[in-house]
Amino acid sequence: MAEVLLVAFETRPDATSLADEVSSRLRSQGVSARPLILAGDNAGRMDAIEADLVVSLGGDGTFLRAARLAHESNSDILGVNLGRVGFLLPVDPSRIDEEIRIALSGEAHIESRLALRVTSPDFDLDSFALNEVVLERTQAGHMVRVRTYIDDDEFLTYSADGVLVCTPTGSTAYNFSAGGPVVSSELEVMVLTPIAPHFTIDRSVVVNQRQIISLQATDSPAVIVTDGVLAGRLEAGQRIVVENDPRSVRVVNARQLGLGARLRGSLREGHA
């Protein structure tokens, strides 16, 4: 029997109500379905689940939390747009039952999205990101010095608000706001972008998915943020390692948008 998990934040009554309604309808049709309601204290770190399909109900923030669950369980993920922008989310709420049926039937178009894995040789860290990994300053009004490496070669040291590494999926999020390029989700690359650098090169660097990017806080602490969630703290001299996760995220693309339409929507609206 197919297992469907419907994910919503408790702060969104419209999303939690929809999760209950759709779960009830699916169960009446012989599909095992249940809602998972996220609270502030469990949104960043959640236990692994088993599901054939994870359905995100909300905005892009909900989708990024749900994507972690889908990735851990090797499930497909379908995004239903209840948010303001929702560039990651192809499904209108009015079509949710039909799109779930198509996804469960195996007829849906599935996109494999590159994801990131961030670890550290200096302390216990193992985190996932679909959009980006950010190393950023700990105090407002202060910069952080970040020494970067591509594979084993030292690249540049930035004095900046921070440095981020993003996927093509995340290229239209923080990376775009920081002046980085928009990258087709069909490409298998990572983008390194400094955030408000001071007296240094401010251009992004694009590397292939087989390369490894290391970020080291040289003079002061920094915080590590993955997809908007605090993942840890880096002391001066410590480093993190960002690389392609061996498993991609399987995203149901209900609209099957072409590259031009997806980039046009992203540039017009942006997404968080």
Beta strands, then each sheet from edge to edge (+ up, - down):
strand 1: 3-9
strand 2: 32-38
strand 3: 53-58
strand 4: 76-81
strand 5: 110-113
strand 6: 116-119
strand 7: 126-129
strand 8: 132-136
strand 9: 144-150
strand 10: 153-160
strand 11: 162-166
strand 12: 189-195
strand 13: 205-208
strand 14: 213-217
strand 15: 222-226
strand 16: 229-234
strand 17: 239-244
strand 18: 249-252
sheet 1: 2+ 1+ 3+ 4+ 18+ 5-
sheet 2: 7+ 6- 17+ 14- 9+ 10-
sheet 3: 13+ 12- 11+ 8- 15+ 16-
end
